[in-house]
Amino acid sequence: MEFSVKNGSIEKQRTACLVVGVFEPRRLSSSAEQLDMISEGYISALLRRGDIEGKVGQTLLLHHVPNISADRILLVGCGKERELNDRQYKQIIQQTVKVLNDTGSMEAVCYLTGLHIKGRNTYWNVRFAVEAAQETLYSFNDFKSIKPETRRELRKIVFNVPSRRELPLAESAIQHAVAISAGIKATKDLANTPPNICTPRHLADKAIELAQSYSSIQSHVVDEQQMEKLGMKSYLAVSQGARNEAFMSIIEFKNNPDPNAKPIVLVGKGLTFDSGGISIKPAAGMDEMKYDMCGAATVYGVMKAVAELNLPLNIIGVLAGCENMPGGNAYRPGDILTTMSGLTVEVLNTDAEGRLVLCDALTYVECFEPETVIDIATLTGACVVALGSVNSGLFSPVNTLANELQNAADLSTDKAWRLPMNDEYNELLKSNFADLANVGGRWGGAVTAACFLANFTKKYNWAHLDIAGTAWQQGANKGATGRPVSLLVQFLLNRADIKFE
């Protein structure tokens, strides 16, 4: 869909639909008041009759409004004036786009980006509007033999901003939002792909395709033979029960003008299917274990967004592709593995496999001499128990990095919550037979998983995002969410010192 911004009088707008707000209880926004004056009180009369109250997300579509050039007017409920928050604003935009799309409006001029949201300016209003619109229109029908009926769809939205001086800021917001939305879509498409198609080899192919699409990106793939030479025996142990081989894909974006700048590395857990291995999972809901590669899908989406934005940074994305399957050659509870770092790990549960893949990937990335490493993983059910589907779990022993990520989460509304990593949790990872156990018992599972990974990150600044609760939705709306692409791109925009006001 096409987005643009303008600043102009509402009186002369000729479009398929004008979108204006109504506050609760039955109060017109300034743009709606202008239309009411032009239409000689037509809109205020509707409000007096109670046709719309102004509650968040309410809509009323008007046809043939007197003295108005636009074909239709869409009144949208915006709740109580001056009390609007980010979440409500996105709900308003999503409902607006749904109504426009469902009623066959091919274009619209929207006056909602002038709404007051606490702590936000025109940049954020426009950016969130574009992101919410793209989210509303997302669908994944690649594997349906009978496609949904084609119809006239919304193709263009023009956002009116309060003043002409804000146009450059609004245009920047559109550029950022379109790139972020492209990254989110790429992440969702990849994550929603079934595991018989989306294998580790498929992840590697997507990494190569990304390099073919953008001259700023170079990609290469590390196969099992190379992993063996590197000593990545923990990673390979997880893969050895699967018929589909493991591949670790490296995506490099170099655009920092400083020749000595060290890269930011993003490492994504890419378990394209996780059966639990010998410690097999219950059958109910196991189909959702195709989403155990959402960390890798997130990194893929972020790298696409970075390439679209051409940020002045050096960024490396790692897709740690692997399958965890039961089989005659599968690794077992009780096995002791030697990681690439040299530390040994006693396997107590083969369903705690993500950390066994990530520990070798985190050791591997030392070769890039990174300034910062962030791993993203659907790592623990314990994180879902702790935080549900609202916040991603944020872990880091580095306060400044944790604060940067928390700030990016707050700015982007892609929420995260920092959890502790006290030394006492390491006691739970002790083994009688190896340097570490791969699980720490029933309690504090998200924390002990992060503490396990910390043993392999001593040579750089590191943070861990546990997205087990936020990467996909269950139930009737089952599907990938594209989180935390927005959080990570915001983190990178901040690192690039992009201004938002």
C-alpha positions in Angstrom: 0.0 0.0 0.0 1.1 3.6 -0.7 1.4 6.2 2.1 2.1 9.9 1.9 1.6 13.0 4.0 0.2 16.5 3.3 -0.9 19.6 5.1 -3.9 21.3 3.8 -7.5 22.5 4.4 -10.1 19.8 4.7 -12.6 21.9 2.8 -11.2 21.1 -0.7 -10.4 17.5 -0.2 -11.6 15.3 -3.1 -11.0 11.7 -2.3 -12.9 8.4 -1.9 -13.1 8.9 1.9 -12.2 11.4 4.5 -11.4 10.0 8.0 -12.0 12.2 11.0 -12.2 11.6 14.7 -15.0 11.8 17.3 -14.3 12.0 21.0 -16.2 10.5 23.8 -18.9 11.5 24.7 -20.1 12.7 21.3 -17.6 15.4 20.7 -16.2 16.4 17.4 -12.5 16.6 16.7 -11.2 19.9 15.1 -11.2 18.3 11.6 -14.7 16.9 12.2 -15.9 20.3 13.4 -14.7 21.8 10.1 -16.7 19.3 8.1 -19.7 19.9 10.3 -19.6 23.6 9.5 -19.3 23.0 5.8 -22.2 20.5 5.9 -24.3 22.9 8.0 -24.5 20.8 11.1 -25.1 17.5 9.4 -22.5 15.6 11.4 -23.3 17.1 14.8 -27.0 16.2 14.2 -25.9 12.5 13.9 -24.1 12.8 17.2 -27.1 14.2 18.9 -29.1 11.3 17.7 -26.6 8.9 19.3 -25.4 7.3 16.0 -21.8 7.3 17.4 -20.7 7.8 21.0 -16.9 8.2 20.3 -15.7 5.1 22.1 -12.3 3.8 20.9 -12.7 2.0 17.6 -16.4 2.9 16.9 -17.0 3.8 13.3 -19.8 5.4 11.2 -19.5 5.6 7.4 -21.4 8.5 5.9 -22.4 8.8 2.2 -23.4 12.0 0.3 -22.7 14.5 3.1 -24.0 17.9 2.0 -21.4 20.3 0.6 -18.6 17.8 1.0 -16.5 16.9 -2.1 -15.3 13.6 -0.8 -17.4 10.5 -1.7 -17.7 9.4 1.9 -16.7 10.4 5.4 -15.6 7.9 8.0 -16.2 9.0 11.6 -13.9 7.1 14.0 -14.3 6.9 17.8 -11.1 8.1 19.6 -12.1 7.8 23.2 -11.7 10.6 25.7 -9.7 13.5 24.4 -6.2 13.9 25.9 -6.4 10.4 27.4 -5.4 8.5 24.3 -2.5 6.0 24.6 -0.3 4.2 22.1 -2.3 0.9 22.2 -5.7 2.7 21.8 -4.3 4.8 18.9 -3.2 1.6 17.0 -6.6 0.0 17.6 -8.2 3.1 16.1 -6.0 3.0 13.0 -6.5 -0.8 12.6 -10.3 -0.4 12.8 -10.2 2.5 10.4 -8.2 0.5 7.8 -10.4 -2.5 8.2 -13.6 -0.5 7.6 -12.0 1.3 4.6 -10.8 -2.0 3.1 -14.1 -3.9 3.8 -16.2 -1.1 2.2 -14.1 -0.9 -1.0 -12.5 2.5 -0.4 -9.4 2.4 -2.6 -7.9 5.6 -1.1 -8.5 7.9 1.9 -7.2 11.1 3.5 -6.8 10.6 7.2 -7.0 13.3 9.8 -6.3 11.1 12.8 -2.5 11.7 12.9 -3.2 15.0 14.6 -4.6 13.3 17.7 -2.9 14.0 21.0 -1.0 11.0 22.4 0.9 11.5 25.6 4.7 11.6 25.0 4.3 11.4 21.2 4.7 13.8 18.3 3.8 13.8 14.7 6.6 11.4 13.8 5.3 8.7 16.1 1.6 9.3 15.2 2.4 8.8 11.5 4.8 5.9 12.0 2.4 4.0 14.3 -0.4 4.6 11.8 1.6 3.1 8.9 2.7 0.1 11.0 -0.9 -0.5 12.2 -2.3 -0.3 8.7 0.2 -2.8 7.3 -0.5 -5.1 10.3 -4.2 -5.0 9.6 -3.8 -5.9 5.9 -1.4 -8.8 6.5 -2.5 -12.2 5.3 -0.7 -15.5 4.6 -2.4 -17.6 2.0 0.6 -19.1 0.2 -0.5 -22.7 0.9 -4.2 -22.4 0.3 -5.4 -23.9 -3.0 -8.5 -21.8 -2.9 -7.5 -18.2 -2.4 -9.8 -15.6 -0.8 -11.9 -13.7 -3.3 -10.1 -10.8 -4.9 -11.8 -7.4 -4.4 -11.1 -3.7 -4.5 -8.6 -3.1 -1.8 -7.3 0.0 0.0 -4.3 1.2 -2.0 -3.4 4.6 -0.7 -3.7 6.6 2.6 -2.7 10.2 2.8 -2.0 11.4 6.4 -2.7 15.1 7.1 -0.2 16.6 9.5 -0.9 19.7 11.6 1.7 22.0 10.1 3.8 22.2 7.0 7.0 22.3 9.0 6.2 18.8 10.2 6.1 17.3 6.7 9.8 16.2 6.6 9.4 14.5 10.0 6.3 12.7 8.8 7.9 11.6 5.6 10.8 10.2 7.7 8.2 8.3 9.8 6.7 6.8 6.7 10.1 5.7 5.4 11.0 4.0 8.7 7.6 2.5 9.2 7.5 1.0 5.7 10.9 -0.6 6.2 10.0 -1.9 9.6 6.7 -3.3 8.2 8.6 -5.0 5.4 10.8 -6.6 8.0 7.8 -7.7 10.0 6.1 -9.2 7.0 9.3 -11.0 6.0 9.5 -12.4 9.5 5.9 -13.5 9.6 6.0 -15.1 6.2 9.1 -17.1 7.0 7.8 -18.1 10.5 4.4 -19.1 9.1 5.9 -21.4 6.4 5.3 -25.1 7.4 8.3 -27.1 8.6 8.3 -29.5 5.7 9.2 -26.4 3.6 11.0 -24.2 6.1 14.0 -26.4 6.9 17.5 -25.2 7.9 18.3 -25.4 4.2 15.4 -23.1 3.5 16.7 -20.5 6.0 20.0 -20.7 4.3 18.4 -20.1 0.9 16.5 -17.1 2.3 19.8 -15.6 3.6 21.4 -16.0 0.1 18.3 -14.5 -1.6 18.5 -11.5 0.7 22.1 -10.9 -0.5 20.9 -11.2 -4.1 18.3 -8.6 -3.4 20.5 -6.0 -1.7 24.0 -5.0 -2.8 24.7 -3.9 0.8 24.4 -7.4 2.1 26.7 -10.4 1.8 25.7 -13.9 3.0 27.4 -17.2 3.4 26.4 -20.5 5.0 28.2 -22.8 7.4 27.3 -26.4 6.9 27.7 -29.4 9.2 31.1 -30.4 7.8 32.4 -26.9 8.6 30.8 -27.0 12.0 32.6 -30.2 12.8 35.9 -28.6 11.9 35.1 -25.7 14.1 34.2 -27.9 17.1 30.6 -27.0 17.3 29.7 -30.3 18.8 26.8 -29.1 20.9 25.0 -27.6 17.9 25.6 -30.8 15.9 24.4 -33.0 18.7 20.9 -31.4 18.5 20.8 -31.9 14.8 22.1 -35.5 14.7 18.6 -37.1 15.1 17.2 -35.2 12.1 17.3 -36.1 8.4 17.4 -32.4 7.5 21.0 -31.1 8.0 21.8 -28.1 10.1 23.0 -24.9 8.4 24.1 -21.7 10.1 23.5 -18.7 7.8 25.6 -15.5 8.2 24.1 -12.2 6.8 26.5 -9.3 6.8 25.6 -5.6 6.3 28.5 -3.1 6.4 27.8 0.6 6.0 29.5 2.3 8.9 31.7 5.1 7.6 34.2 4.4 10.4 36.6 1.7 9.1 37.4 0.6 12.7 33.8 0.2 13.8 33.0 -3.1 15.3 29.7 -4.8 14.3 26.5 -5.4 16.1 25.7 -9.1 15.9 22.1 -10.5 16.1 21.9 -14.3 16.7 18.5 -16.0 16.0 17.6 -19.4 17.3 16.4 -21.3 14.2 14.9 -24.6 15.3 12.7 -25.1 12.2 10.9 -27.8 14.1 11.3 -28.9 17.8 9.8 -32.2 18.7 11.7 -32.1 22.0 13.9 -35.0 20.8 14.0 -38.0 23.0 12.4 -35.9 25.7 9.5 -35.6 23.3 6.8 -32.9 23.7 3.1 -33.6 24.2 1.2 -34.0 21.0 -1.3 -31.2 21.7 0.0 -28.0 20.1 3.1 -29.6 18.8 2.4 -28.1 15.3 3.3 -24.8 16.8 6.8 -25.9 17.2 7.4 -24.8 13.7 7.6 -21.4 15.4 10.7 -22.4 17.3 12.7 -20.6 14.5 11.1 -17.2 15.2 14.4 -15.9 16.6 16.0 -16.6 13.2 13.0 -15.3 11.4 13.3 -12.1 13.4 16.9 -11.6 12.5 16.1 -12.2 8.9 13.3 -9.5 9.0 15.6 -7.1 10.8 18.3 -7.5 8.2 15.8 -6.8 5.5 14.6 -3.6 7.3 18.2 -2.5 7.8 19.0 -2.9 4.1 15.9 -0.9 3.2 16.9 1.9 5.6 20.6 1.7 4.7 21.6 2.5 8.3 25.2 3.8 8.8 26.1 0.7 10.9 27.9 -2.6 10.6 25.4 -5.4 11.5 25.7 -9.1 11.2 22.7 -11.5 11.4 23.1 -15.2 12.2 20.4 -17.7 11.5 21.2 -20.8 13.6 19.1 -23.3 11.7 18.6 -26.8 13.1 15.9 -29.5 13.7 15.4 -31.4 16.9 14.0 -34.8 16.2 13.8 -38.2 17.9 15.6 -41.0 16.0 18.1 -43.8 16.3 20.9 -41.3 16.2 19.4 -38.6 18.4 21.3 -37.3 21.3 20.1 -38.5 24.7 19.5 -37.3 28.3 22.8 -38.1 30.1 25.0 -37.3 27.1 27.9 -35.0 27.8 28.7 -32.6 25.0 31.8 -30.5 24.4 30.9 -27.1 23.2 32.9 -24.9 20.8 34.2 -22.9 23.7 35.6 -26.0 25.4 33.1 -26.1 28.2 31.3 -29.4 28.7 27.5 -29.7 29.2 25.5 -32.6 30.7 22.2 -33.1 28.8 19.4 -33.5 31.3 16.6 -32.7 28.9 16.8 -32.9 25.1 14.0 -30.4 24.9 16.3 -27.7 26.2 18.0 -27.8 22.9 17.9 -24.1 21.9 20.6 -23.1 24.4 22.8 -26.0 23.0 22.6 -24.5 19.5 23.0 -20.9 20.7 26.0 -21.6 22.9 28.1 -22.6 19.9 26.7 -19.9 17.7 27.5 -17.3 20.5 31.1 -18.7 20.6 31.3 -18.6 16.8 30.5 -14.9 16.6 33.6 -14.1 18.6 35.4 -14.2 15.2 33.7 -10.9 14.2 35.1 -9.1 17.3 31.6 -7.7 17.9 30.9 -4.6 20.0 27.4 -6.0 20.9 25.7 -9.3 20.5 22.0 -9.8 21.0 20.5 -13.3 20.8 16.8 -13.7 20.1 15.1 -17.0 20.9 11.9 -18.8 21.6 13.8 -20.3 24.5 11.6 -21.2 27.5 8.0 -21.9 28.4 8.9 -20.5 31.8 9.2 -17.0 30.2 5.6 -17.4 28.9 4.5 -18.3 32.4 6.2 -15.3 33.8 5.3 -12.6 31.2 2.5 -14.1 29.0 2.2 -12.8 25.5 2.6 -9.1 26.4 6.3 -8.7 27.1 9.4 -10.3 25.7 11.9 -11.4 28.4 15.0 -9.2 28.4 18.2 -10.3 30.0 21.7 -8.8 30.1 24.5 -8.4 32.6 25.3 -5.1 31.0 23.1 -2.3 32.4 23.7 0.2 29.6 22.8 -2.4 26.9 19.7 -3.5 28.9 18.6 0.1 29.2 19.1 0.7 25.5 16.9 -2.3 24.6 14.3 -1.3 27.2 14.2 2.2 25.8 13.8 0.8 22.2 11.0 -1.4 23.5 9.2 1.6 25.1 9.6 3.8 22.1 8.5 1.2 19.6 5.7 -0.2 21.8 7.2 -3.7 21.1 7.2 -4.4 24.8 10.0 -6.1 26.9 10.6 -6.6 30.6 14.0 -7.1 32.1 14.5 -10.1 34.3 17.3 -10.8 36.8 20.5 -12.8 36.3 21.8 -13.0 39.9 24.8 -15.3 40.6 22.7 -17.5 42.8 20.9 -18.9 39.7 24.2 -20.4 38.4 24.1 -22.8 41.4 21.1 -24.5 39.7 23.2 -25.3 36.6 25.9 -27.3 38.4 26.5 -30.9 37.2 28.2 -33.8 38.9 29.8 -34.9 35.7 30.3 -31.8 33.4 31.0 -28.1 33.6 27.3 -27.3 33.2 23.9 -28.9 33.1 21.7 -27.8 30.3 18.7 -27.2 32.6 18.5 -25.9 36.1 15.4 -27.6 37.4 11.7 -26.5 37.6 12.0 -23.0 39.1 13.3 -19.9 37.4 13.6 -21.6 34.0 13.8 -18.5 31.9 16.5 -17.1 34.2 18.6 -20.2 34.3 18.4 -20.5 30.5 19.8 -17.0 30.2 22.5 -17.7 32.8 23.5 -20.8 30.9 24.0 -18.7 27.7 26.0 -16.1 29.7 28.8 -18.6 30.1 29.5 -18.3 26.4 29.4 -14.5 26.1 32.3 -13.3 28.2 34.2 -11.6 25.4 31.6 -9.0 24.4 28.5 -7.0 25.5 25.6 -9.3 25.4 21.8 -9.4 25.8 19.2 -12.1 25.4 15.6 -11.7 24.3 13.3 -14.6 25.2 10.4 -14.3 22.8 8.6 -17.6 23.5 5.5 -15.8 24.6 5.5 -13.0 22.0 6.6 -14.5 18.7 3.3 -16.1 17.7 -0.3 -16.1 18.7 -2.4 -19.2 19.5 -6.1 -20.0 19.0 -8.3 -18.7 16.2 -5.7 -16.0 15.3 -2.8 -18.4 15.3 0.2 -17.0 13.4 3.5 -15.3 13.8 3.5 -11.8 15.2 6.7 -10.4 13.7 8.0 -9.5 17.2 10.5 -8.2 18.2 11.5 -6.8 14.8 10.2 -3.3 15.7 12.1 -3.3 19.0 15.4 -4.3 17.4 15.1 -1.9 14.4 14.3 0.9 16.9 17.5 -0.1 18.9 19.5 0.2 15.6 17.9 3.5 14.7 18.9 4.8 18.1 22.4 3.4 17.6 22.5 5.3 14.2 21.5 8.5 16.1 18.4 9.0 14.0 16.3 11.9 15.3 12.5 11.6 15.9 11.6 15.2 16.6 
